[in-house]
Amino acid sequence: MTRHDPPPAVPVPSAPATPANNEHPIDRLYRTLASNTLLAVVAALVMVALLISRFLPQLPADRGEADVAARWLAETAAAYGASGRLLSGVGLFNLWHSLWFQALAGLLAFVLLLRLGLAIGNALRRLRSPNPQTVAGEARRWPLHADVRLEQDATGAGLQEDLVNEGWRVVAADEGDVTRMVAERSQLGVVAPIFVYSGLLVVLAGLWLGQLAGWQESAITLAPGETVSLANQPGSQLSAGGGADGALTEVSIVRSTGVSETVSLSAVGAARVGGLAIRRRAQGPALAVAADGPDGQALQLQRMEAQSTAAPSLTLVFDQPRSEQVFLLPDRQLVFSIVSFPALPERGFSGPTFLVQAFRAGQRDPVLNEFVEGDASMGVGDDTLLLRTGQFITVDVSYDPARPLIWLGIGLAMLGILLSLWRPAGQLFLLVQRQRGQVTVQASLEPAWSWRAASRWLAAWAATYGIVPEHSGADEEKQPS
């Protein structure tokens, strides 16, 4: 085919088709539900809500009784101060049971199902043998157009051969002096949206199944030397350990079978051990206390809490600055009070500092009143109080059996996005007409969102054949014959 270099045709986006004023309400609703805008807005709202729920404690599954759940929500809201009541009121501490979030997630699933059905229908229509006559009517609504004129000896077969050589899949139909052609740029790009919508639906299904079959225990305090039993896994116990500086950097789980597993917390405080996801929420100073009698025998200590039992040692945690812990030495009828300070530079203490006081029953003047930093041993009469400093951590523990399903969905969605970017889809329609000694071509192009250079490609394609534009865009511009 003879080629020249006249000015190229510049394809101009055409105005989108305007729905008729008498459009049926169901059609308008369908158009709204299938729109990119609604999908983007709903998906963004769901993602923001899910991200917030990752950083806020959620009502554990084992707190299902109304009074227990209400007490948990009240205590959690109180921990967030003035904003806690607002967060609790909008359901951010119980996200998956909030009506607004359930409605939002249901709307997202419906939109994705609708878009998936449209994507499957579009792929079947385009990848099977398309009917050029049918596509001719649709091409008028496509965004890019160019009307051009070829040399007299040009043929539709030559255009078709060139497109095939460039990797396009072409279907042509001849009717006398008229040839209609439909060309598909990328079959992978056509099926890419199916992977994206399917993956997002699988992710939603995984999140929903995880809420049904999974569980979460929030605000578990792990202190050095102590173990905590998991309510949702009877017989399993968690403990924390760490480096020589007292920081807790490892979490261990001991199963009812006696099997033990240990894992280190990451830089962001997350870890997985024994199928459980662990996330550190807070950390702070802890103090292990013990008392020895004059003969070196360990004395029993007891917390001030109701129904607490005596033990030879206690681990005290201080989750707030200047918080206080109180315990008893029953055999000596002594009450101990320990207050934590982040630092007391005015007294020469640059690190965590503790004010230790001891009172005899019925007396107001302390028999012991000292500030200590680090490990300490101090006398109280003939007895010795032993203090060993360390840290505690507060963690959330969750079990999600649907996590593999979520990762599968993410993988499918990412595959679809990569296919769209690597080989963007595009459908080209050519109407080739031979009349009065000349050949005219009407080109229409519908590119995928990821084919950013579609307009430039159509202009370059037109220029390749030495095509002189007959009109550009909506304003027709006649050329001299």
PLY file of the C-alpha trace (Angstrom):
ply
format ascii 1.0
element vertex 481
property float x
property float y
property float z
element edge 480
property int vertex1
property int vertex2
end_header
0.00 0.00 0.00
1.35 3.42 -1.01
2.21 5.71 1.91
2.75 9.51 2.03
3.37 12.09 4.73
0.58 14.69 4.72
-0.66 16.31 7.94
-1.97 13.61 10.30
-5.52 13.30 11.49
-5.89 14.24 15.12
-8.54 12.12 16.85
-10.68 14.16 19.19
-12.83 12.72 21.98
-16.45 12.95 21.09
-19.11 14.13 23.51
-20.59 11.27 25.54
-23.98 10.10 24.56
-26.64 11.93 26.55
-29.43 9.73 27.90
-32.83 10.57 26.59
-35.09 12.54 28.88
-37.62 9.73 28.78
-35.11 7.15 30.02
-36.75 4.55 32.23
-36.04 4.99 35.99
-34.68 1.44 36.16
-32.22 2.27 33.39
-31.08 5.39 35.28
-30.64 3.33 38.47
-28.69 0.71 36.54
-26.46 3.37 35.03
-25.79 4.86 38.48
-25.02 1.53 40.14
-22.65 0.53 37.34
-20.80 3.85 37.30
-17.12 4.19 38.09
-17.88 7.06 40.47
-20.13 5.01 42.75
-17.69 2.10 42.78
-14.77 4.37 43.67
-16.67 6.20 46.44
-18.09 3.06 48.09
-14.79 1.18 47.85
-12.91 4.13 49.38
-15.36 4.38 52.30
-15.11 0.64 53.01
-11.31 0.74 52.87
-11.15 3.72 55.23
-13.48 1.96 57.69
-11.39 -1.23 57.56
-8.17 0.70 58.13
-9.69 2.47 61.13
-10.80 -0.88 62.56
-7.20 -2.14 62.36
-6.07 0.61 64.73
-9.06 0.61 67.07
-9.98 -2.28 69.40
-13.00 -4.29 68.27
-15.62 -5.94 70.47
-14.35 -9.52 71.01
-16.55 -12.33 69.78
-16.72 -13.87 73.25
-18.36 -10.70 74.68
-21.68 -11.41 73.01
-23.89 -11.01 76.10
-25.52 -7.60 76.10
-24.39 -6.48 79.55
-20.82 -7.74 79.09
-20.57 -6.14 75.64
-21.97 -2.84 76.94
-19.45 -2.80 79.80
-16.58 -3.56 77.39
-17.67 -0.78 75.03
-17.99 1.69 77.91
-14.53 0.86 79.25
-12.97 1.04 75.79
-14.62 4.37 75.01
-13.44 5.79 78.34
-9.85 4.90 77.44
-10.07 7.27 74.43
-11.21 10.26 76.44
-13.60 12.80 74.94
-13.55 11.21 71.47
-14.34 7.74 72.80
-18.07 8.39 73.10
-18.23 9.61 69.49
-16.23 6.61 68.22
-18.47 4.23 70.12
-21.62 6.01 68.96
-20.81 5.50 65.27
-19.90 1.86 65.88
-16.16 2.02 65.25
-15.48 -0.28 68.21
-17.91 -2.87 66.79
-17.52 -2.23 63.09
-18.72 -5.50 61.58
-21.97 -5.34 63.52
-22.69 -1.71 62.67
-25.71 -1.35 60.39
-24.11 1.43 58.33
-21.01 -0.66 57.62
-23.03 -3.76 56.78
-25.10 -1.69 54.35
-21.95 -0.16 52.84
-20.24 -3.54 52.43
-23.42 -5.01 50.94
-23.66 -2.15 48.44
-20.01 -2.65 47.47
-20.56 -6.38 46.94
-23.64 -5.68 44.80
-21.80 -3.12 42.65
-18.87 -5.51 42.21
-21.23 -8.33 41.20
-22.91 -6.03 38.71
-19.55 -4.92 37.29
-18.33 -8.53 37.16
-21.38 -9.54 35.14
-20.82 -6.63 32.75
-17.12 -7.50 32.41
-17.91 -11.15 31.63
-20.55 -10.14 29.09
-18.18 -7.64 27.47
-15.39 -10.24 27.26
-17.68 -12.85 25.69
-18.95 -10.34 23.16
-15.50 -9.10 22.20
-13.48 -12.34 22.30
-15.92 -14.49 20.41
-16.50 -13.72 16.73
-17.90 -10.18 16.93
-20.42 -9.00 14.37
-18.97 -5.90 12.61
-22.50 -4.80 11.67
-23.54 -4.77 15.35
-20.36 -3.04 16.48
-20.93 -0.31 13.86
-23.88 1.01 15.85
-21.94 0.95 19.14
-18.86 2.65 17.64
-20.71 5.95 17.28
-20.68 6.25 21.09
-16.95 5.55 21.44
-14.73 8.41 22.61
-12.11 8.66 19.78
-12.91 9.15 16.07
-11.12 10.07 12.87
-12.57 10.30 9.29
-9.88 10.00 6.60
-9.36 9.46 2.85
-6.98 6.92 1.27
-5.32 6.49 -2.10
-7.54 5.00 -4.82
-5.60 1.72 -4.88
-5.88 1.20 -1.10
-7.89 -1.77 0.15
-9.41 -2.87 3.39
-7.37 -6.06 3.16
-4.18 -4.03 3.42
-5.38 -2.28 6.57
-6.42 -5.62 8.04
-3.06 -7.22 7.28
-1.15 -4.38 8.91
-3.27 -4.57 12.08
-2.79 -8.34 12.31
0.97 -7.87 11.96
0.86 -5.45 14.91
-0.86 -8.06 17.06
-4.48 -7.03 16.64
-7.23 -9.64 16.31
-9.33 -8.57 13.32
-12.76 -9.66 12.07
-13.91 -8.16 8.73
-17.13 -8.28 6.72
-17.37 -7.18 3.07
-20.59 -5.94 1.49
-19.85 -4.74 -2.03
-17.95 -1.47 -1.84
-18.17 -1.36 1.97
-15.88 -3.21 4.41
-16.48 -3.21 8.15
-13.68 -4.31 10.47
-13.51 -4.86 14.21
-10.02 -5.14 15.71
-9.17 -6.14 19.30
-5.80 -4.99 20.62
-5.34 -7.27 23.67
-7.34 -10.29 24.72
-5.59 -10.30 28.10
-6.59 -6.67 28.62
-10.21 -7.57 27.92
-10.34 -10.26 30.63
-8.31 -8.19 33.15
-11.41 -6.51 34.71
-12.83 -9.98 35.42
-9.81 -10.76 37.60
-10.05 -7.40 39.37
-13.75 -7.65 40.26
-13.50 -11.35 41.14
-10.53 -10.67 43.42
-12.29 -7.85 45.26
-15.35 -10.04 45.78
-13.16 -12.84 47.14
-11.55 -10.36 49.56
-14.97 -9.26 50.81
-16.04 -12.88 51.21
-12.86 -13.63 53.15
-13.39 -10.68 55.48
-16.98 -11.75 56.11
-16.04 -15.41 56.76
-13.23 -14.26 59.03
-15.74 -12.42 61.19
-17.95 -15.51 61.39
-15.29 -18.13 62.09
-12.50 -16.00 63.56
-12.09 -14.26 66.88
-10.11 -11.49 68.54
-9.03 -10.83 72.12
-8.05 -7.23 72.78
-5.82 -5.50 75.33
-4.01 -8.57 76.70
-1.28 -7.45 79.07
1.94 -9.47 78.96
4.49 -8.81 81.67
7.85 -10.51 82.32
7.50 -13.88 84.00
3.70 -14.04 83.61
1.49 -16.11 81.33
-2.02 -15.31 80.10
-4.55 -17.94 79.05
-6.51 -17.35 75.84
-10.26 -17.53 76.31
-10.88 -18.63 72.72
-8.22 -21.36 72.78
-8.56 -23.29 76.06
-5.25 -24.64 77.23
-3.16 -22.14 75.24
-1.07 -19.58 77.09
0.82 -16.50 75.93
3.94 -15.03 77.47
6.46 -12.37 76.50
10.21 -12.16 76.76
13.00 -10.16 75.26
16.39 -8.59 75.43
18.73 -7.93 78.28
17.49 -4.33 78.64
14.08 -5.58 79.77
12.25 -4.72 76.55
9.73 -7.36 75.51
10.50 -8.22 71.90
9.32 -11.85 71.73
5.98 -13.59 72.22
5.59 -17.29 72.99
2.55 -19.54 72.92
2.29 -22.85 74.74
-0.42 -25.20 73.51
-2.41 -27.64 75.63
-0.30 -30.39 74.01
2.85 -28.83 75.46
4.16 -27.59 72.11
5.75 -24.15 72.40
6.42 -21.59 69.66
8.27 -18.27 69.93
8.36 -15.37 67.47
9.95 -11.91 67.50
7.83 -8.79 67.11
8.55 -6.73 64.01
9.55 -3.08 64.03
5.85 -2.12 63.91
4.96 -4.55 66.71
3.30 -7.27 64.62
3.92 -11.01 64.54
2.31 -14.33 63.70
2.72 -17.38 65.87
0.82 -20.64 65.90
-1.73 -19.37 63.38
-2.45 -16.29 65.52
-1.91 -12.67 64.50
-0.43 -10.55 67.29
-0.31 -6.76 67.23
1.30 -4.66 69.97
-0.92 -1.79 71.07
1.07 -0.27 73.92
4.07 -0.77 76.15
5.29 0.72 79.39
7.23 0.14 82.61
6.65 -2.91 84.78
7.99 -3.80 88.18
8.50 -7.28 89.66
8.30 -7.16 93.48
9.15 -9.75 96.11
9.86 -9.71 99.83
12.17 -11.81 101.99
12.03 -12.29 105.74
15.05 -11.97 108.06
15.87 -15.65 107.51
15.76 -15.26 103.71
12.41 -17.00 103.38
10.07 -15.55 100.74
7.05 -13.72 102.12
3.60 -13.79 100.53
2.31 -10.69 98.73
-1.29 -9.95 97.82
-2.95 -7.48 95.45
-5.69 -5.17 96.66
-8.12 -6.60 94.13
-11.11 -8.59 95.32
-10.60 -12.36 95.60
-6.89 -12.06 94.87
-4.61 -14.79 96.18
-1.27 -14.41 97.89
1.90 -15.14 95.90
5.64 -14.94 96.60
6.04 -12.31 93.87
3.92 -9.85 91.92
4.38 -8.09 88.59
3.00 -4.56 88.56
2.29 -2.71 85.32
1.98 1.04 84.97
-0.05 1.88 81.88
-0.36 5.60 82.61
2.15 8.26 83.69
2.09 8.72 87.47
-0.15 5.66 87.88
-0.23 3.89 91.23
-0.21 0.21 92.23
-1.06 -0.96 95.74
-0.41 -4.38 97.33
-0.26 -5.98 100.78
2.28 -7.85 102.86
-0.30 -9.66 105.05
2.14 -11.32 107.45
3.47 -7.89 108.46
0.21 -5.98 108.04
1.91 -3.59 105.66
0.37 -1.72 102.70
2.75 -0.81 99.87
2.11 1.96 97.33
4.30 2.37 94.25
3.86 5.33 91.87
5.54 5.40 88.45
7.14 8.50 86.90
8.57 8.68 83.35
11.48 10.70 84.78
12.29 13.08 87.65
15.14 15.30 86.41
14.69 17.66 89.34
15.69 14.76 91.63
18.41 13.49 89.33
16.46 10.65 87.75
16.49 10.69 83.94
14.66 7.40 83.33
11.60 5.57 84.69
11.43 6.24 88.42
9.28 4.74 91.19
8.18 6.24 94.51
7.93 3.36 96.98
5.99 3.86 100.21
4.98 1.43 102.95
2.33 2.02 105.64
1.43 -0.02 108.66
-2.23 -0.78 109.17
-3.98 2.12 110.89
-1.05 4.52 110.52
-0.71 7.49 108.15
3.02 8.07 108.37
5.03 5.86 105.99
7.66 3.51 107.36
9.28 3.53 103.92
9.43 6.49 101.51
12.06 6.26 98.76
12.57 7.08 95.07
14.29 4.32 93.11
15.50 4.02 89.51
16.29 0.58 88.16
16.58 -2.56 90.27
16.62 -1.98 94.01
16.71 -3.74 97.39
15.45 -1.88 100.45
14.86 -2.75 104.07
11.48 -2.54 105.76
12.14 -3.34 109.40
13.81 -6.75 109.46
12.44 -7.64 106.00
13.79 -6.87 102.54
11.75 -5.62 99.58
13.19 -6.60 96.20
12.36 -4.61 93.06
13.28 -5.58 89.50
12.36 -3.21 86.67
11.22 -4.26 83.23
8.54 -3.58 80.63
5.08 -4.81 79.78
3.28 -4.86 76.45
-0.42 -4.82 75.60
-1.34 -6.89 72.56
-4.36 -7.78 70.47
-4.55 -11.44 69.46
-6.73 -12.59 66.57
-7.37 -15.75 64.61
-8.60 -15.51 61.04
-9.05 -18.82 59.18
-10.09 -16.94 56.02
-6.77 -15.11 55.66
-5.62 -17.37 52.73
-8.88 -16.50 50.96
-8.16 -12.79 51.43
-4.65 -13.17 50.00
-6.08 -15.12 47.06
-8.47 -12.26 46.33
-5.70 -9.68 46.58
-3.61 -11.77 44.20
-6.42 -11.98 41.63
-7.07 -8.24 41.80
-3.37 -7.43 41.44
-3.10 -9.82 38.47
-5.97 -8.01 36.75
-4.40 -4.60 37.37
-1.01 -5.76 36.07
-2.61 -7.21 32.94
-4.45 -3.93 32.35
-1.23 -1.94 32.63
0.98 -4.37 30.72
-1.31 -4.92 27.74
-4.19 -2.40 27.79
-7.27 -3.36 25.84
-8.63 -1.34 22.94
-11.34 -1.98 20.35
-11.03 -0.38 16.91
-13.81 -0.17 14.32
-13.06 0.73 10.70
-15.66 1.51 8.05
-13.96 1.40 4.63
-16.03 2.76 1.71
-15.08 2.94 -1.96
-17.11 5.43 -3.99
-16.58 7.96 -6.80
-12.96 6.93 -7.29
-11.83 7.39 -3.69
-11.57 5.33 -0.51
-12.70 6.78 2.81
-12.16 5.29 6.23
-14.13 6.10 9.37
-12.14 5.00 12.44
-13.55 4.74 15.96
-11.56 3.64 18.99
-12.68 2.60 22.46
-9.57 2.34 24.69
-9.34 0.87 28.17
-8.70 3.28 31.04
-5.09 2.06 31.25
-4.26 2.84 27.60
-3.20 6.42 28.17
-1.60 6.86 24.74
-4.69 5.75 22.77
-5.30 9.19 21.23
-1.68 9.50 20.11
-1.75 5.97 18.73
-4.80 6.72 16.55
-3.15 9.90 15.23
0.08 8.02 14.45
-1.84 5.18 12.83
-3.66 7.64 10.59
-0.45 9.44 9.66
1.21 6.17 8.73
-1.03 5.78 5.70
-0.71 9.34 4.46
-4.26 10.13 5.45
-5.76 13.58 4.99
-8.48 14.38 7.55
-11.94 15.12 6.31
-13.07 16.41 9.69
-11.78 16.59 13.24
-14.08 16.11 16.22
-17.59 17.41 16.06
-16.89 20.28 13.58
-16.64 19.02 10.00
-13.91 20.66 7.94
-14.11 19.98 4.17
-10.87 19.67 2.20
-10.58 20.88 -1.45
-10.91 18.08 -3.96
0 1
1 2
2 3
3 4
4 5
5 6
6 7
7 8
8 9
9 10
10 11
11 12
12 13
13 14
14 15
15 16
16 17
17 18
18 19
19 20
20 21
21 22
22 23
23 24
24 25
25 26
26 27
27 28
28 29
29 30
30 31
31 32
32 33
33 34
34 35
35 36
36 37
37 38
38 39
39 40
40 41
41 42
42 43
43 44
44 45
45 46
46 47
47 48
48 49
49 50
50 51
51 52
52 53
53 54
54 55
55 56
56 57
57 58
58 59
59 60
60 61
61 62
62 63
63 64
64 65
65 66
66 67
67 68
68 69
69 70
70 71
71 72
72 73
73 74
74 75
75 76
76 77
77 78
78 79
79 80
80 81
81 82
82 83
83 84
84 85
85 86
86 87
87 88
88 89
89 90
90 91
91 92
92 93
93 94
94 95
95 96
96 97
97 98
98 99
99 100
100 101
101 102
102 103
103 104
104 105
105 106
106 107
107 108
108 109
109 110
110 111
111 112
112 113
113 114
114 115
115 116
116 117
117 118
118 119
119 120
120 121
121 122
122 123
123 124
124 125
125 126
126 127
127 128
128 129
129 130
130 131
131 132
132 133
133 134
134 135
135 136
136 137
137 138
138 139
139 140
140 141
141 142
142 143
143 144
144 145
145 146
146 147
147 148
148 149
149 150
150 151
151 152
152 153
153 154
154 155
155 156
156 157
157 158
158 159
159 160
160 161
161 162
162 163
163 164
164 165
165 166
166 167
167 168
168 169
169 170
170 171
171 172
172 173
173 174
174 175
175 176
176 177
177 178
178 179
179 180
180 181
181 182
182 183
183 184
184 185
185 186
186 187
187 188
188 189
189 190
190 191
191 192
192 193
193 194
194 195
195 196
196 197
197 198
198 199
199 200
200 201
201 202
202 203
203 204
204 205
205 206
206 207
207 208
208 209
209 210
210 211
211 212
212 213
213 214
214 215
215 216
216 217
217 218
218 219
219 220
220 221
221 222
222 223
223 224
224 225
225 226
226 227
227 228
228 229
229 230
230 231
231 232
232 233
233 234
234 235
235 236
236 237
237 238
238 239
239 240
240 241
241 242
242 243
243 244
244 245
245 246
246 247
247 248
248 249
249 250
250 251
251 252
252 253
253 254
254 255
255 256
256 257
257 258
258 259
259 260
260 261
261 262
262 263
263 264
264 265
265 266
266 267
267 268
268 269
269 270
270 271
271 272
272 273
273 274
274 275
275 276
276 277
277 278
278 279
279 280
280 281
281 282
282 283
283 284
284 285
285 286
286 287
287 288
288 289
289 290
290 291
291 292
292 293
293 294
294 295
295 296
296 297
297 298
298 299
299 300
300 301
301 302
302 303
303 304
304 305
305 306
306 307
307 308
308 309
309 310
310 311
311 312
312 313
313 314
314 315
315 316
316 317
317 318
318 319
319 320
320 321
321 322
322 323
323 324
324 325
325 326
326 327
327 328
328 329
329 330
330 331
331 332
332 333
333 334
334 335
335 336
336 337
337 338
338 339
339 340
340 341
341 342
342 343
343 344
344 345
345 346
346 347
347 348
348 349
349 350
350 351
351 352
352 353
353 354
354 355
355 356
356 357
357 358
358 359
359 360
360 361
361 362
362 363
363 364
364 365
365 366
366 367
367 368
368 369
369 370
370 371
371 372
372 373
373 374
374 375
375 376
376 377
377 378
378 379
379 380
380 381
381 382
382 383
383 384
384 385
385 386
386 387
387 388
388 389
389 390
390 391
391 392
392 393
393 394
394 395
395 396
396 397
397 398
398 399
399 400
400 401
401 402
402 403
403 404
404 405
405 406
406 407
407 408
408 409
409 410
410 411
411 412
412 413
413 414
414 415
415 416
416 417
417 418
418 419
419 420
420 421
421 422
422 423
423 424
424 425
425 426
426 427
427 428
428 429
429 430
430 431
431 432
432 433
433 434
434 435
435 436
436 437
437 438
438 439
439 440
440 441
441 442
442 443
443 444
444 445
445 446
446 447
447 448
448 449
449 450
450 451
451 452
452 453
453 454
454 455
455 456
456 457
457 458
458 459
459 460
460 461
461 462
462 463
463 464
464 465
465 466
466 467
467 468
468 469
469 470
470 471
471 472
472 473
473 474
474 475
475 476
476 477
477 478
478 479
479 480
